Amino acid sequence: MKLADILKVIKKIVNEARLVFDKESLKITAMDPANVSMVILDYKLKTNIEGSYGINLLGLCLIFKHFEKNKDPEIEIFKVPGSRPEYDITKLKIRNGNKFFNLNTFQIEEKEPKIPDLKFKAEATFRSSNLKKIIDAAYDVSESIVIHEGGMSAKGDLLEFGCEMVMFPAKAKYSLEYLQKMILEDEGIDIKLEWSDDYPLRITYEEVGKYKLQFILAPRVE
């Protein structure tokens, strides 16, 4: 996945995010407004920027819509002077070939969320497109899905759904509304799930040396 594809997925979870640059990579750690899920991104991207900048993800994704999808952008930082230094506006200049956009940044007052130290007893790897089909089927039945030793299942007032698989002996229930946003249809991407009994679910997309995208989703506990 390229940065544009990744940000499009993250935008479904959070509207605003703190972009942290260190010249070699771009990092995002953010909680959704309901504090149900967390997104963690480490994307290798060479820039001359160091620091942290709040951005609107909708605006950023609109910019990427007009760029070549298979090419990462060049990103610079500059300031527009105000009447006083505290009124200066910091902008990102985002360039792709001969096209560029300037995007206002802002200060995010909240502290960056701490990434929890999670210990899992179960894991499974899927082709993302295959897991997406399971999630879509379950979503037609219920608001939540249960991952358990025999596979995955969902139960609604009218229908019940099941997908039989040999899984680790750990059971937990998760929101399908969130999973619909986190699971991609891409045929060529693997996805790793990690969970435990009534415990957060961690979803990982990774291309070694290029990016690591993770979601952490709180369980539904009855």
DOPAVEX-215793 format. One record per residue (C-alpha): residue number from 1; residue in three letters; x, y, z; chain. Coordinates in Angstrom, 1 decimal. Example, Ala and Ser with C-alpha at 12.3 -4.5 7.8 and 13.67 -1.06 7.14 Angstrom:
// residues 2
@k->1, r->ALA, px->12.3, py->-4.5, pz->7.8, c->A
@k->2, r->SER, px->13.7, py->-1.1, pz->7.1, c->A
// end
This chain:
// residues 222
@k->1, r->MET, px->0.0, py->0.0, pz->0.0, c->A
@k->2, r->LYS, px->1.1, py->3.5, pz->-0.7, c->A
@k->3, r->LEU, px->0.6, py->6.4, pz->1.8, c->A
@k->4, r->ALA, px->-2.5, py->7.6, pz->0.0, c->A
@k->5, r->ASP, px->-4.2, py->4.2, pz->0.4, c->A
@k->6, r->ILE, px->-3.3, py->4.1, pz->4.1, c->A
@k->7, r->LEU, px->-4.5, py->7.5, pz->4.9, c->A
@k->8, r->LYS, px->-7.8, py->6.8, pz->3.2, c->A
@k->9, r->VAL, px->-8.3, py->3.9, pz->5.7, c->A
@k->10, r->ILE, px->-7.2, py->5.9, pz->8.7, c->A
@k->11, r->LYS, px->-9.6, py->8.7, pz->7.8, c->A
@k->12, r->LYS, px->-12.5, py->6.3, pz->8.4, c->A
@k->13, r->ILE, px->-11.5, py->6.1, pz->12.0, c->A
@k->14, r->VAL, px->-10.2, py->9.6, pz->12.9, c->A
@k->15, r->ASN, px->-10.9, py->13.0, pz->11.3, c->A
@k->16, r->GLU, px->-7.8, py->14.7, pz->12.6, c->A
@k->17, r->ALA, px->-4.3, py->13.3, pz->13.5, c->A
@k->18, r->ARG, px->-0.9, py->14.4, pz->14.6, c->A
@k->19, r->LEU, px->1.7, py->13.7, pz->12.0, c->A
@k->20, r->VAL, px->5.2, py->13.1, pz->13.5, c->A
@k->21, r->PHE, px->8.1, py->13.5, pz->11.1, c->A
@k->22, r->ASP, px->11.7, py->12.4, pz->11.9, c->A
@k->23, r->LYS, px->13.3, py->12.8, pz->8.4, c->A
@k->24, r->GLU, px->13.1, py->9.1, pz->7.8, c->A
@k->25, r->SER, px->9.5, py->8.3, pz->8.5, c->A
@k->26, r->LEU, px->6.0, py->9.6, pz->9.2, c->A
@k->27, r->LYS, px->4.2, py->8.3, pz->12.3, c->A
@k->28, r->ILE, px->0.6, py->8.6, pz->13.5, c->A
@k->29, r->THR, px->-0.8, py->7.4, pz->16.8, c->A
@k->30, r->ALA, px->-4.5, py->8.3, pz->17.3, c->A
@k->31, r->MET, px->-7.6, py->7.3, pz->19.1, c->A
@k->32, r->ASP, px->-11.1, py->7.5, pz->17.6, c->A
@k->33, r->PRO, px->-13.5, py->10.0, pz->19.2, c->A
@k->34, r->ALA, px->-15.4, py->7.2, pz->21.0, c->A
@k->35, r->ASN, px->-12.1, py->5.8, pz->22.5, c->A
@k->36, r->VAL, px->-13.0, py->2.4, pz->21.0, c->A
@k->37, r->SER, px->-10.1, py->2.0, pz->18.6, c->A
@k->38, r->MET, px->-6.5, py->3.1, pz->18.1, c->A
@k->39, r->VAL, px->-4.6, py->3.5, pz->14.9, c->A
@k->40, r->ILE, px->-0.8, py->3.3, pz->14.7, c->A
@k->41, r->LEU, px->1.2, py->4.0, pz->11.6, c->A
@k->42, r->ASP, px->4.9, py->4.0, pz->10.9, c->A
@k->43, r->TYR, px->5.6, py->4.8, pz->7.2, c->A
@k->44, r->LYS, px->9.0, py->5.2, pz->5.8, c->A
@k->45, r->LEU, px->9.2, py->8.5, pz->4.0, c->A
@k->46, r->LYS, px->12.3, py->10.7, pz->3.5, c->A
@k->47, r->THR, px->11.7, py->14.4, pz->4.2, c->A
@k->48, r->ASN, px->13.6, py->17.3, pz->5.6, c->A
@k->49, r->ILE, px->11.0, py->17.7, pz->8.3, c->A
@k->50, r->GLU, px->11.3, py->17.0, pz->12.0, c->A
@k->51, r->GLY, px->8.4, py->17.7, pz->14.4, c->A
@k->52, r->SER, px->4.7, py->17.2, pz->15.1, c->A
@k->53, r->TYR, px->1.9, py->18.8, pz->13.1, c->A
@k->54, r->GLY, px->-1.9, py->18.4, pz->13.5, c->A
@k->55, r->ILE, px->-3.7, py->18.0, pz->10.2, c->A
@k->56, r->ASN, px->-7.2, py->17.4, pz->8.9, c->A
@k->57, r->LEU, px->-7.2, py->14.0, pz->7.2, c->A
@k->58, r->LEU, px->-10.1, py->14.8, pz->4.9, c->A
@k->59, r->GLY, px->-8.1, py->17.7, pz->3.4, c->A
@k->60, r->LEU, px->-5.0, py->15.5, pz->3.1, c->A
@k->61, r->CYS, px->-6.9, py->12.7, pz->1.3, c->A
@k->62, r->LEU, px->-8.5, py->15.3, pz->-1.1, c->A
@k->63, r->ILE, px->-4.9, py->16.3, pz->-2.0, c->A
@k->64, r->PHE, px->-3.9, py->12.7, pz->-2.7, c->A
@k->65, r->LYS, px->-6.9, py->12.2, pz->-4.9, c->A
@k->66, r->HIS, px->-5.2, py->14.4, pz->-7.5, c->A
@k->67, r->PHE, px->-1.8, py->12.8, pz->-7.3, c->A
@k->68, r->GLU, px->-0.3, py->9.7, pz->-9.0, c->A
@k->69, r->LYS, px->-1.3, py->6.8, pz->-6.8, c->A
@k->70, r->ASN, px->1.9, py->4.8, pz->-7.1, c->A
@k->71, r->LYS, px->4.3, py->7.6, pz->-6.1, c->A
@k->72, r->ASP, px->4.8, py->9.0, pz->-2.6, c->A
@k->73, r->PRO, px->4.7, py->12.8, pz->-2.3, c->A
@k->74, r->GLU, px->7.4, py->15.2, pz->-1.4, c->A
@k->75, r->ILE, px->6.5, py->17.1, pz->1.8, c->A
@k->76, r->GLU, px->8.0, py->20.4, pz->3.0, c->A
@k->77, r->ILE, px->7.1, py->22.7, pz->5.9, c->A
@k->78, r->PHE, px->6.8, py->26.5, pz->5.8, c->A
@k->79, r->LYS, px->5.3, py->29.4, pz->7.7, c->A
@k->80, r->VAL, px->3.1, py->32.3, pz->6.7, c->A
@k->81, r->PRO, px->3.9, py->35.3, pz->9.0, c->A
@k->82, r->GLY, px->1.1, py->36.8, pz->10.9, c->A
@k->83, r->SER, px->0.8, py->40.2, pz->12.5, c->A
@k->84, r->ARG, px->2.6, py->38.7, pz->15.5, c->A
@k->85, r->PRO, px->4.7, py->35.5, pz->15.8, c->A
@k->86, r->GLU, px->2.0, py->33.7, pz->17.7, c->A
@k->87, r->TYR, px->-0.3, py->34.3, pz->14.7, c->A
@k->88, r->ASP, px->2.1, py->32.6, pz->12.2, c->A
@k->89, r->ILE, px->0.4, py->29.9, pz->10.2, c->A
@k->90, r->THR, px->2.4, py->26.7, pz->9.6, c->A
@k->91, r->LYS, px->1.6, py->24.9, pz->6.4, c->A
@k->92, r->LEU, px->2.6, py->21.6, pz->4.7, c->A
@k->93, r->LYS, px->3.6, py->21.9, pz->1.0, c->A
@k->94, r->ILE, px->2.7, py->18.5, pz->-0.5, c->A
@k->95, r->ARG, px->4.1, py->18.0, pz->-4.0, c->A
@k->96, r->ASN, px->3.7, py->15.2, pz->-6.6, c->A
@k->97, r->GLY, px->5.5, py->15.9, pz->-9.9, c->A
@k->98, r->ASN, px->4.6, py->19.5, pz->-11.0, c->A
@k->99, r->LYS, px->1.4, py->19.7, pz->-8.8, c->A
@k->100, r->PHE, px->1.4, py->20.8, pz->-5.2, c->A
@k->101, r->PHE, px->-1.1, py->21.8, pz->-2.5, c->A
@k->102, r->ASN, px->-0.5, py->23.7, pz->0.7, c->A
@k->103, r->LEU, px->-2.3, py->22.4, pz->3.8, c->A
@k->104, r->ASN, px->-2.8, py->24.3, pz->7.0, c->A
@k->105, r->THR, px->-1.6, py->22.6, pz->10.2, c->A
@k->106, r->PHE, px->-2.8, py->23.2, pz->13.7, c->A
@k->107, r->GLN, px->-1.8, py->22.4, pz->17.3, c->A
@k->108, r->ILE, px->-3.4, py->19.3, pz->18.9, c->A
@k->109, r->GLU, px->-3.7, py->20.0, pz->22.6, c->A
@k->110, r->GLU, px->-4.4, py->16.4, pz->23.7, c->A
@k->111, r->LYS, px->-1.4, py->14.3, pz->24.5, c->A
@k->112, r->GLU, px->-0.5, py->11.6, pz->22.0, c->A
@k->113, r->PRO, px->-2.1, py->8.4, pz->23.2, c->A
@k->114, r->LYS, px->0.1, py->5.7, pz->24.8, c->A
@k->115, r->ILE, px->0.4, py->2.5, pz->22.8, c->A
@k->116, r->PRO, px->-0.8, py->-0.3, pz->25.2, c->A
@k->117, r->ASP, px->1.5, py->-3.3, pz->25.9, c->A
@k->118, r->LEU, px->-0.7, py->-6.1, pz->24.9, c->A
@k->119, r->LYS, px->-0.1, py->-9.9, pz->25.3, c->A
@k->120, r->PHE, px->-2.1, py->-12.2, pz->23.1, c->A
@k->121, r->LYS, px->-2.7, py->-15.9, pz->23.2, c->A
@k->122, r->ALA, px->-4.2, py->-16.3, pz->19.7, c->A
@k->123, r->GLU, px->-3.3, py->-15.1, pz->16.2, c->A
@k->124, r->ALA, px->-4.3, py->-15.8, pz->12.6, c->A
@k->125, r->THR, px->-3.2, py->-14.5, pz->9.2, c->A
@k->126, r->PHE, px->-5.6, py->-14.0, pz->6.3, c->A
@k->127, r->ARG, px->-5.6, py->-12.6, pz->2.8, c->A
@k->128, r->SER, px->-7.3, py->-9.3, pz->3.5, c->A
@k->129, r->SER, px->-9.9, py->-9.7, pz->0.7, c->A
@k->130, r->ASN, px->-11.0, py->-13.1, pz->2.1, c->A
@k->131, r->LEU, px->-11.4, py->-11.7, pz->5.6, c->A
@k->132, r->LYS, px->-13.4, py->-8.7, pz->4.1, c->A
@k->133, r->LYS, px->-15.9, py->-11.2, pz->2.6, c->A
@k->134, r->ILE, px->-16.4, py->-12.8, pz->6.1, c->A
@k->135, r->ILE, px->-16.8, py->-9.4, pz->7.8, c->A
@k->136, r->ASP, px->-19.3, py->-8.2, pz->5.1, c->A
@k->137, r->ALA, px->-21.4, py->-11.4, pz->5.5, c->A
@k->138, r->ALA, px->-21.5, py->-11.1, pz->9.3, c->A
@k->139, r->TYR, px->-22.4, py->-7.4, pz->9.0, c->A
@k->140, r->ASP, px->-25.6, py->-8.3, pz->7.2, c->A
@k->141, r->VAL, px->-26.6, py->-10.4, pz->10.2, c->A
@k->142, r->SER, px->-25.4, py->-8.5, pz->13.3, c->A
@k->143, r->GLU, px->-23.6, py->-5.6, pz->14.8, c->A
@k->144, r->SER, px->-20.8, py->-7.7, pz->16.2, c->A
@k->145, r->ILE, px->-18.8, py->-10.8, pz->15.4, c->A
@k->146, r->VAL, px->-17.4, py->-13.5, pz->17.7, c->A
@k->147, r->ILE, px->-13.9, py->-15.0, pz->17.0, c->A
@k->148, r->HIS, px->-13.6, py->-18.4, pz->18.7, c->A
@k->149, r->GLU, px->-11.9, py->-21.8, pz->18.4, c->A
@k->150, r->GLY, px->-14.2, py->-23.0, pz->15.7, c->A
@k->151, r->GLY, px->-13.9, py->-19.9, pz->13.5, c->A
@k->152, r->MET, px->-16.1, py->-16.7, pz->13.4, c->A
@k->153, r->SER, px->-19.8, py->-16.3, pz->13.9, c->A
@k->154, r->ALA, px->-22.5, py->-13.6, pz->14.2, c->A
@k->155, r->LYS, px->-26.0, py->-13.8, pz->15.5, c->A
@k->156, r->GLY, px->-28.9, py->-11.4, pz->14.8, c->A
@k->157, r->ASP, px->-32.7, py->-11.4, pz->15.4, c->A
@k->158, r->LEU, px->-33.4, py->-12.9, pz->12.0, c->A
@k->159, r->LEU, px->-30.2, py->-14.6, pz->10.8, c->A
@k->160, r->GLU, px->-27.1, py->-16.4, pz->12.1, c->A
@k->161, r->PHE, px->-23.8, py->-16.6, pz->10.3, c->A
@k->162, r->GLY, px->-20.8, py->-18.8, pz->10.7, c->A
@k->163, r->CYS, px->-17.5, py->-19.4, pz->9.0, c->A
@k->164, r->GLU, px->-15.7, py->-22.6, pz->10.1, c->A
@k->165, r->MET, px->-12.0, py->-22.4, pz->10.6, c->A
@k->166, r->VAL, px->-9.5, py->-24.0, pz->13.0, c->A
@k->167, r->MET, px->-8.5, py->-21.2, pz->15.3, c->A
@k->168, r->PHE, px->-6.7, py->-20.8, pz->18.7, c->A
@k->169, r->PRO, px->-8.9, py->-21.5, pz->21.8, c->A
@k->170, r->ALA, px->-9.6, py->-17.9, pz->22.6, c->A
@k->171, r->LYS, px->-13.0, py->-16.2, pz->22.4, c->A
@k->172, r->ALA, px->-13.9, py->-12.5, pz->22.0, c->A
@k->173, r->LYS, px->-16.6, py->-10.3, pz->20.4, c->A
@k->174, r->TYR, px->-15.9, py->-7.2, pz->18.3, c->A
@k->175, r->SER, px->-17.8, py->-4.4, pz->16.6, c->A
@k->176, r->LEU, px->-18.5, py->-5.0, pz->12.9, c->A
@k->177, r->GLU, px->-19.0, py->-1.3, pz->12.3, c->A
@k->178, r->TYR, px->-15.3, py->-0.7, pz->13.1, c->A
@k->179, r->LEU, px->-14.0, py->-3.9, pz->11.4, c->A
@k->180, r->GLN, px->-15.8, py->-2.9, pz->8.2, c->A
@k->181, r->LYS, px->-13.6, py->0.2, pz->8.1, c->A
@k->182, r->MET, px->-10.4, py->-1.5, pz->9.1, c->A
@k->183, r->ILE, px->-10.4, py->-4.6, pz->6.8, c->A
@k->184, r->LEU, px->-9.4, py->-3.9, pz->3.2, c->A
@k->185, r->GLU, px->-10.6, py->-5.6, pz->0.0, c->A
@k->186, r->ASP, px->-7.2, py->-5.6, pz->-1.5, c->A
@k->187, r->GLU, px->-6.4, py->-9.0, pz->-3.1, c->A
@k->188, r->GLY, px->-2.6, py->-8.7, pz->-2.6, c->A
@k->189, r->ILE, px->-2.4, py->-7.8, pz->1.1, c->A
@k->190, r->ASP, px->-2.1, py->-10.1, pz->4.1, c->A
@k->191, r->ILE, px->-3.5, py->-9.2, pz->7.4, c->A
@k->192, r->LYS, px->-2.7, py->-10.5, pz->10.9, c->A
@k->193, r->LEU, px->-5.2, py->-10.7, pz->13.7, c->A
@k->194, r->GLU, px->-4.2, py->-11.1, pz->17.4, c->A
@k->195, r->TRP, px->-6.6, py->-11.6, pz->20.3, c->A
@k->196, r->SER, px->-7.4, py->-13.2, pz->23.6, c->A
@k->197, r->ASP, px->-10.4, py->-14.0, pz->25.7, c->A
@k->198, r->ASP, px->-12.5, py->-10.8, pz->26.0, c->A
@k->199, r->TYR, px->-9.4, py->-8.8, pz->25.1, c->A
@k->200, r->PRO, px->-8.6, py->-6.1, pz->22.5, c->A
@k->201, r->LEU, px->-8.0, py->-7.2, pz->18.9, c->A
@k->202, r->ARG, px->-4.9, py->-6.1, pz->17.1, c->A
@k->203, r->ILE, px->-4.9, py->-5.9, pz->13.3, c->A
@k->204, r->THR, px->-1.6, py->-5.5, pz->11.5, c->A
@k->205, r->TYR, px->-0.8, py->-4.7, pz->7.9, c->A
@k->206, r->GLU, px->2.9, py->-4.7, pz->7.2, c->A
@k->207, r->GLU, px->5.4, py->-4.4, pz->4.3, c->A
@k->208, r->VAL, px->8.8, py->-4.8, pz->5.9, c->A
@k->209, r->GLY, px->11.0, py->-1.8, pz->5.3, c->A
@k->210, r->LYS, px->8.1, py->0.3, pz->4.0, c->A
@k->211, r->TYR, px->5.2, py->0.6, pz->6.4, c->A
@k->212, r->LYS, px->3.5, py->-0.9, pz->9.4, c->A
@k->213, r->LEU, px->-0.2, py->-0.1, pz->10.0, c->A
@k->214, r->GLN, px->-2.0, py->-1.4, pz->13.1, c->A
@k->215, r->PHE, px->-5.5, py->-1.0, pz->14.6, c->A
@k->216, r->ILE, px->-6.4, py->-1.9, pz->18.1, c->A
@k->217, r->LEU, px->-10.1, py->-2.5, pz->18.7, c->A
@k->218, r->ALA, px->-11.7, py->-2.8, pz->22.2, c->A
@k->219, r->PRO, px->-13.8, py->-6.0, pz->22.7, c->A
@k->220, r->ARG, px->-17.5, py->-6.0, pz->23.3, c->A
@k->221, r->VAL, px->-18.0, py->-7.5, pz->26.7, c->A
@k->222, r->GLU, px->-21.4, py->-8.7, pz->27.8, c->A
// end
